[in-house]
Amino acid sequence: MVSLTLILTCPPYSSCAAKEHLDMALAAGNFDTDVTLIFTGDGVFNVVDNQQPEKTLQQKPLAKTYGALPFYDVENVFVCADSLKQRNIDATQLIDVCTVKSASNIKQLIGDAQHVVVF
């Protein structure tokens, strides 16, 4: 099985990168690919629960769709602990599908991946 690691480093709603990251994960999950998602830097804001962008930005919240990832066989969703700490985000504020990993663990995951795409 092919493994694909998708890394998101940019915040939600500032560009199309977050949506493209999600779309690629869903598509790859449908084609028998072992998909790993990593959120680091400002990308951690994508998986903060209870976002309401529809009120100010007229956009649907991406976090709700990330919650559906297990239905597409995407179960490896990791968030960088250092990035959370730098942004004063507690792990309890994240959507349920996330697992928090240290920066060194994230580097190891990236090093072990067959294919890596950074958004």
Secondary structure, DSSP 8 states (H G I E B T S, - for coil): --EEEEEE-S-TTSSSHHHHHHHHHHHHHHTT-EEEEEE-GGGGGGGBSS--HHHHT----HHHHHTTGGGGT--EEEEEHHHHHHTT--GGGB-TT-EEE-HHHHHHHHHH-SEEEE-
